[in-house]
Amino acid sequence: MGKASTVSPFSPQSLPDVPAIGGVRFATAEAGIRYKGRTDLLLVILDPGTTAAGVLTRSKTRAAPVEWCAKRLKTGSARALVVNSGNANAFTGARGREAVRITAEAAAKAAGCSEDEVFIASTGVIGEPMEAGKFAHLLDKLAHDAASDAWAAAARAIMTTDTFPKLATRRAKIGSADVVLNGFCKGAGMIQPDMATMLCFVFTDAAIAPAALQGLIARSVDRTFNCLTVDGDTSTSDTLLAFATGTAEGCPRIADAADPRLAAFAGALHDLLRELAILVAKDGEGLTKFVTIEVEGAENDRAARKIGLAIGNSPLVKTAIAGEDPNWGRIVMAVGKAGEAADRDKLAIWLGDILVAENGERAQSYEEDVAAHYMKGAEIRLRVDVGIGNGRATVWTCDLTHGYIDINAAYRS
Amino acid sequence: MGKASTVSPFSPQSLPDVPAIGGVRFATAEAGIRYKGRTDLLLVILDPGTTAAGVLTRSKTRAAPVEWCAKRLKTGSARALVVNSGNANAFTGARGREAVRITAEAAAKAAGCSEDEVFIASTGVIGEPMEAGKFAHLLDKLAHDAASDAWAAAARAIMTTDTFPKLATRRAKIGSADVVLNGFCKGAGMIQPDMATMLCFVFTDAAIAPAALQGLIARSVDRTFNCLTVDGDTSTSDTLLAFATGTAEGCPRIADAADPRLAAFAGALHDLLRELAILVAKDGEGLTKFVTIEVEGAENDRAARKIGLAIGNSPLVKTAIAGEDPNWGRIVMAVGKAGEAADRDKLAIWLGDILVAENGERAQSYEEDVAAHYMKGAEIRLRVDVGIGNGRATVWTCDLTHGYIDINAAYRS
């Protein structure tokens, strides 16, 4: 992991104003796990009664904390969340599992709960032995200091090669109750989530049973974080966790994801996850352009996403965008390699609103200098109709630049 | 397609001495299809009785010449091959098909054969209308000038971003007959063949029926060109064609790929294709390191190849190699994302002969400075045992560098 020298051009001007959520408190510390002079440890304290749901990486080499969370999600009761950056505690064998156990034990003591109510996530270098001793002793003091307004500090403590913290908020009604949803996430490289991005945490004061919360996030993740790619690489540690404290005044406890009273909440949650996923693409390592890929006319939505990811992962498409070259032939290539049904002779391609190709060849109206001018923009939209059916998907990514090479070809130390 | 500024450090010192093959003659020309001041058109004249076999891209957006070849391979009789560089004649609609027809007509007239005995391959920019008129009129003179010793010129005429021509030769016995196999190919970017690389042509004076020749190449391509990646992008034009003239003195005509008399020939063919595939990896756009990935212990050979390609396509593995960083955690990540069975707690990884990880964690004997020294070499070998079964595969690739970005982010014009 090299140093990101500059801040992404898509970094928001300011962080959103995030309201407190009853039953959620934070504290952060500089534990010196890998980085110096910045926070790298986050403890979240959750009130009794908080439910939890989550989606985790499908990597075959998933990290020890991911396996820990998978077991805890079976009961879905949460009182504490510990997150560290700088070391992913992945591929660390028995010592890695022991580090997780020590962390859970210390967090349970600090929060006054059972170890089974502690969730843990780690992000950073893979394969480096994790020394829980570096931070487990800090958790007591963090629990004591935890405050309900430390959202920005929390979002900062989990960053690795991120150049800006990623934080979002929404409001919704459940019945007559006003509920809040806040979330933050991290991720810039090793990003093609296969259930969720590197790390994402969502909190709400709604009262929702674990199974219902699980149903809601699984549905949204498929059309948000799973439609995101920076480099096609999937982390060993992808973790999205959602926590519902149930502290919103008058909020009925909802047991079923299909309950019609959840409609507005489900919409707000989807919106929140979409915003966070886009923020990750906007902090893609070394990016100069943010790219939205809209695929339509595919056999089904799954096929559309696969085609969108094939375009979004193509080094040749991504370098053409970096070079501001409307080299749309490379989009044809990427559609072809995706392996999903596509009708070459009905394929249509737009750069922004400019039709560049239709009916299997360059459009009559196409003017290269108009397309070249469009490519100079910072936000690029590619639209592809593959001419088969009604499947559609939107995928978010970024260009592939010298900056990506600089960041990732730098020696770790 | 930008300009490759320097020659690959792995360019062979000299081209091999390639013997003539009875019944095969070449001529090349500067047709000015896209490039100036270099040859971009190749005509191969084949004697009557030549058989043909081939493997073509599985892209869903394959080019017009690929569709033409697919139809001609059904009969498997060949008298002429026309190859141009500079324009792939891909995604060019009805005009593209018409350009192929005009080319076939002109080549048939020049070679004195049926259009059905003409094979055509095009490589270069996608989506640009192809003007067959630029070169069809040259074919008559090329047929007249064709000579049996122009192998190097032929290999040069089909280059695009290649920095060196790729040519190889083998000899074998069929019964008591001595036969020769020569081949050449091109490719540097858009390389993850899905049946064959961009363009590869093999010629032999052996007498082999089309179905037998097809059986032999299909078997070898799976373990040679299909184990090759530069950037994970699959061309619209991948074409491998093999031609057998049957002119070797005393060579019996073989009808069946399983005929035991073909054993030595099959071995030589496999060797030839392997050498040509490795030459493509050694000319990967912008490379500074040639990388061999050996996967063992997979569920089966197919799974091993998929894991090898996941490692070979990972931008994070490829940039770490460019940075001479023994960041083997990224290999763990790539194994995990491949989606094939792998036992995280039995996984072992070597850099060259240096054991870096075993039993799911860093090896006790591992010393980072020894591994870092190994990474400074020009040829890097990664070995992975995924701890499941007996499947194995070898994949060839290269690193991902600023040079790749320079070449592919350059505007086409």
Interface residues (C-beta under 8 A of the other chain):
Chain A: G2 T57 R58 S59 K60 T61 R62 A88 A90 F91 T92 G93 A94 R95 G96 V125 I126 G127 E128 P129 G189 M190 Q192 D194 D231 G232 D233 T234 S235 T236 N313 S314 P315 L316 T319 A320 A322 G323 E324 D325 N327 W328 G329 R330 V332 M333 A334 V335 G336 K337 A338 G339 E340 A341 A342 R344 D345 L347 A357 N359 G360 E361 R362 A372 L400 T401 H402 Y404 I405 N408 A409 A410 Y411 R412
Chain B: G2 T57 R58 S59 K60 T61 R62 A88 A90 F91 T92 G93 A94 R95 G96 V125 I126 G127 E128 P129 G189 M190 Q192 D194 D231 G232 D233 T234 S235 T236 N313 S314 P315 L316 T319 A320 A322 G323 E324 D325 N327 W328 G329 R330 V332 M333 A334 V335 G336 K337 A338 G339 E340 A341 A342 R344 D345 L347 A357 N359 G360 E361 R362 A372 L400 T401 H402 Y404 I405 N408 A409 A410 Y411 R412
